Amino acid sequence: DTSSDTLAGARSVFGGPDPELLGFMSKTEEDKGLVAQIEQWTADGLSPSDVAVFVYEKNDVREIEAALEAAGVEAQVVNEGTKGERLGDGVRVMTMHRAKGMEFSRVILAGADDKHVPLPATLRSVPDEEKGEAMLRERSLLYVASSRARDALVVTWSGKKSELLGE
């Protein structure tokens, strides 16, 4: 298929608040910001299991889980090993890829910086003539992850934000 798809004339029947964008100077500050946001939501009565934190890489899942647990926030990793398993009441932590098909009241897209989104290693092996298509796939991944939030979306990064987030 050589034609390109367009969203011209498309309208969503759903609406909601704009995402909140939060930049931090360091990863440690970003982790503290995640904890503060989750604590604010749960203090307002939201169940921790209605909150999810998505990251780009599998390695970052365990780092986020550790940061949350160290701050006293129960976290549940969702991965191929937890498929079909009954999870507890903790905040769900998973990769953006794993989030497809799920929905949560509140979502935090963490680590949306220029070193992780898109991951330079992902694009390194892509021929120059296919880089545009590869970037479109990365942008689509962000869209899918972002659209998992029903009521609120917070996007965080440390350092320089990803170029895919735009202005």
RORO-231921 format. One line per 10 residues: number of its first residue (from 1); their letters; for each residue x, z, y of N, C-alpha, C. Coordinates in steps of 0.1 Angstrom, whole numbers, plus 5000, padded with zeros to 4 digits. Layout:
% RORO-231921
NUM	A	X/Z/Y/X/Z/Y/X/Z/Y  ...
END
This chain:
% RORO-231921
1	DTSSDTLAGA	5008/5000/4988/5000/5000/5000/5009/5000/5012  5008/4989/5020/5017/4988/5032/5010/4992/5045  4997/4995/5044/4990/5000/5056/4993/5014/5058  4992/5019/5071/4994/5033/5073/4981/5040/5076  4980/5052/5072/4968/5060/5074/4968/5065/5088  4956/5068/5093/4955/5073/5107/4944/5084/5107  4946/5093/5116/4936/5104/5118/4926/5100/5129  4927/5088/5134/4918/5084/5146/4904/5086/5142  4896/5093/5150/4882/5095/5147/4879/5106/5138  4889/5112/5131/4886/5123/5122/4884/5136/5130
11	RSVFGGPDPE	4875/5144/5125/4872/5157/5131/4871/5167/5120  4876/5179/5123/4875/5190/5113/4863/5198/5116  4855/5202/5106/4844/5211/5108/4848/5225/5110  4861/5228/5108/4866/5241/5109/4874/5242/5122  4874/5254/5128/4882/5256/5140/4887/5270/5139  4896/5273/5148/4902/5287/5148/4912/5288/5160  4917/5300/5161/4927/5302/5172/4940/5294/5169  4946/5291/5180/4959/5285/5179/4969/5294/5172  4979/5288/5165/4989/5296/5159/4997/5304/5169  5002/5316/5165/5010/5324/5174/5025/5321/5170
21	LLGFMSKTEE	5033/5317/5179/5047/5313/5176/5056/5324/5181  5064/5330/5172/5073/5341/5176/5087/5338/5172  5096/5337/5182/5110/5335/5180/5118/5348/5181  5128/5350/5173/5136/5362/5173/5151/5358/5174  5159/5367/5178/5173/5364/5180/5181/5365/5166  5176/5373/5157/5183/5374/5144/5173/5375/5133  5178/5374/5121/5169/5375/5109/5164/5389/5107  5172/5399/5111/5168/5413/5110/5156/5416/5120  5157/5410/5132/5146/5412/5141/5134/5404/5137  5136/5393/5130/5124/5385/5125/5117/5393/5114
31	DKGLVAQIEQ	5125/5399/5105/5119/5408/5095/5111/5419/5101  5116/5426/5111/5109/5437/5118/5096/5431/5124  5097/5419/5130/5085/5413/5135/5074/5410/5125  5078/5406/5113/5069/5404/5102/5062/5417/5098  5070/5427/5097/5065/5440/5093/5055/5445/5104  5058/5444/5116/5050/5449/5127/5036/5441/5127  5037/5428/5125/5025/5420/5125/5016/5424/5113  5022/5425/5101/5014/5429/5089/5008/5443/5091  5016/5453/5097/5011/5466/5099/4999/5466/5109  5000/5457/5119/4989/5456/5129/4976/5451/5122
41	WTADGLSPSD	4978/5441/5114/4966/5436/5107/4960/5446/5098  4968/5453/5090/4963/5462/5080/4958/5475/5087  4963/5479/5099/4958/5490/5106/4944/5487/5111  4941/5474/5113/4928/5469/5117/4918/5468/5106  4922/5472/5094/4914/5473/5082/4915/5461/5072  4924/5452/5075/4926/5441/5066/4934/5445/5053  4929/5441/5042/4936/5444/5029/4950/5437/5029  4960/5443/5025/4973/5436/5024/4973/5423/5015  4964/5423/5005/4963/5411/4996/4956/5399/5003  4951/5402/5015/4945/5391/5023/4956/5384/5033
51	VAVFVYEKND	4968/5389/5032/4979/5384/5040/4989/5378/5031  4994/5366/5036/5005/5359/5028/5016/5356/5038  5028/5356/5032/5040/5352/5039/5046/5340/5031  5047/5329/5038/5053/5317/5032/5067/5314/5038  5076/5310/5029/5089/5306/5033/5092/5292/5026  5102/5286/5031/5106/5273/5026/5113/5274/5012  5123/5282/5011/5131/5283/4999/5128/5295/4990  5130/5293/4977/5128/5304/4967/5136/5316/4970  5149/5314/4974/5158/5325/4977/5152/5334/4988  5145/5328/4997/5140/5336/5009/5128/5344/5004
61	VREIEAALEA	5121/5340/4994/5110/5348/4989/5115/5362/4985  5125/5364/4978/5130/5377/4974/5135/5385/4986  5142/5378/4996/5146/5385/5008/5135/5390/5016  5124/5383/5017/5112/5388/5024/5106/5399/5017  5105/5398/5004/5099/5409/4995/5107/5421/4998  5120/5420/4997/5129/5432/4999/5127/5438/5013  5127/5430/5023/5125/5435/5037/5112/5442/5038  5101/5437/5033/5088/5443/5034/5088/5456/5026  5093/5456/5014/5093/5468/5006/5102/5479/5012  5113/5475/5018/5122/5485/5025/5115/5492/5037
71	AGVEAQVVNE	5105/5484/5043/5097/5490/5054/5085/5497/5050  5083/5498/5036/5071/5505/5031/5059/5496/5030  5060/5483/5031/5049/5474/5029/5050/5468/5015  5039/5471/5007/5039/5466/4993/5038/5450/4994  5046/5444/4985/5047/5429/4985/5046/5425/4970  5039/5414/4968/5037/5408/4955/5043/5393/4956  5053/5390/4948/5058/5377/4948/5049/5368/4939  5045/5356/4944/5037/5347/4937/5047/5335/4934  5049/5333/4920/5057/5322/4916/5052/5317/4902  5059/5308/4896/5055/5303/4883/5053/5313/4873
81	GTKGERLGDG	5060/5324/4874/5059/5335/4864/5047/5344/4866  5040/5343/4878/5029/5352/4880/5016/5344/4879  5017/5331/4875/5005/5323/4873/4995/5330/4863  4983/5332/4867/4973/5338/4859/4974/5353/4857  4984/5359/4863/4986/5373/4862/4978/5380/4873  4973/5391/4870/4965/5399/4880/4975/5406/4889  4975/5403/4902/4984/5409/4912/4978/5421/4918  4987/5430/4923/4982/5442/4929/4977/5439/4943  4977/5450/4951/4971/5449/4965/4981/5446/4976  4993/5441/4972/5003/5438/4982/5002/5425/4989
91	VRVMTMHRAK	5010/5424/5000/5011/5411/5007/5016/5401/4998  5011/5389/4997/5015/5378/4989/5027/5371/4996  5038/5369/4988/5050/5363/4993/5053/5351/4984  5055/5339/4990/5057/5327/4981/5063/5316/4990  5067/5305/4983/5072/5294/4990/5060/5286/4996  5063/5278/5005/5052/5269/5011/5047/5260/5001  5055/5255/4991/5051/5246/4981/5041/5253/4972  5043/5266/4969/5035/5273/4960/5021/5276/4966  5020/5276/4979/5008/5279/4986/4996/5269/4985  5000/5257/4981/4990/5246/4980/4978/5250/4972
101	GMEFSRVILA	4966/5248/4978/4954/5252/4971/4949/5266/4972  4957/5274/4979/4953/5288/4981/4948/5290/4995  4941/5302/4998/4936/5305/5011/4938/5320/5013  4942/5324/5025/4943/5338/5029/4937/5340/5043  4933/5352/5045/4928/5355/5059/4938/5353/5069  4950/5358/5067/4961/5357/5076/4974/5352/5069  4981/5343/5076/4993/5338/5070/5004/5338/5081  5016/5342/5076/5028/5341/5084/5037/5331/5077  5041/5320/5085/5051/5311/5081/5064/5316/5086  5073/5322/5078/5085/5328/5082/5097/5319/5080
111	GADDKHVPLP	5107/5321/5088/5120/5313/5087/5118/5298/5091  5110/5296/5100/5108/5282/5105/5118/5278/5115  5131/5280/5111/5142/5276/5120/5148/5263/5117  5157/5259/5125/5164/5246/5123/5173/5245/5111  5176/5257/5105/5185/5257/5093/5177/5257/5080  5164/5259/5081/5156/5260/5069/5144/5250/5068  5139/5245/5079/5128/5236/5079/5130/5225/5088  5133/5213/5083/5135/5210/5069/5149/5215/5065  5151/5217/5052/5163/5222/5047/5173/5210/5047  5185/5212/5054/5194/5200/5055/5198/5194/5042
121	ATLRSVPDEE	5199/5202/5031/5203/5197/5018/5192/5187/5013  5180/5190/5017/5169/5181/5012/5170/5167/5018  5175/5166/5030/5176/5153/5037/5189/5146/5035  5199/5154/5031/5213/5149/5030/5214/5137/5021  5207/5137/5010/5208/5127/5000/5198/5115/5002  5190/5116/5013/5180/5106/5016/5187/5094/5023  5185/5082/5019/5191/5071/5026/5185/5070/5040  5193/5065/5050/5188/5064/5064/5175/5057/5065  5172/5047/5058/5160/5039/5059/5148/5047/5054  5150/5058/5047/5139/5066/5041/5138/5079/5048
131	KGEAMLRERS	5146/5082/5058/5146/5095/5065/5133/5098/5072  5127/5087/5078/5114/5089/5085/5103/5094/5075  5103/5088/5064/5093/5091/5053/5096/5105/5048  5108/5109/5047/5112/5122/5042/5108/5133/5052  5110/5130/5065/5105/5139/5076/5090/5141/5076  5083/5130/5073/5068/5130/5072/5064/5140/5061  5071/5139/5050/5068/5148/5038/5070/5162/5042  5081/5165/5050/5084/5179/5054/5073/5183/5064  5069/5175/5073/5059/5178/5083/5045/5181/5075  5043/5173/5065/5030/5175/5057/5031/5188/5050
141	LLYVASSRAR	5042/5192/5045/5044/5205/5038/5040/5216/5048  5045/5215/5060/5042/5225/5071/5027/5226/5073  5021/5214/5074/5006/5213/5076/4999/5220/5065  5002/5217/5052/4995/5223/5041/4997/5238/5041  5009/5243/5044/5011/5257/5044/5003/5264/5056  5003/5257/5067/4996/5262/5079/4981/5263/5076  4976/5253/5069/4962/5252/5067/4956/5262/5057  4965/5270/5051/4961/5281/5041/4955/5293/5048  4957/5294/5062/4953/5305/5070/4938/5303/5074  4930/5312/5071/4916/5311/5075/4913/5316/5089
151	DALVVTWSGK	4919/5328/5092/4916/5335/5104/4927/5335/5114  4940/5336/5110/4951/5337/5119/4964/5331/5112  4972/5325/5121/4985/5319/5116/4995/5324/5126  5006/5329/5121/5018/5333/5129/5030/5326/5123  5037/5319/5132/5049/5312/5127/5061/5319/5134  5071/5322/5125/5083/5329/5130/5096/5322/5127  5106/5325/5135/5119/5319/5132/5129/5328/5139  5142/5327/5135/5153/5334/5142/5163/5323/5146  5169/5325/5157/5178/5314/5162/5170/5303/5169  5172/5291/5165/5165/5279/5171/5154/5275/5161
161	KSELLGE	5142/5273/5167/5131/5269/5159/5132/5255/5154  5125/5252/5143/5126/5239/5137/5121/5228/5146  5127/5217/5146/5122/5205/5154/5108/5201/5150  5104/5204/5137/5091/5200/5133/5080/5208/5139  5083/5219/5146/5073/5227/5153/5069/5221/5166  5077/5212/5171/5074/5205/5184/5077/5214/5196  5071/5210/5207/5073/5218/5219/5063/5229/5219
END
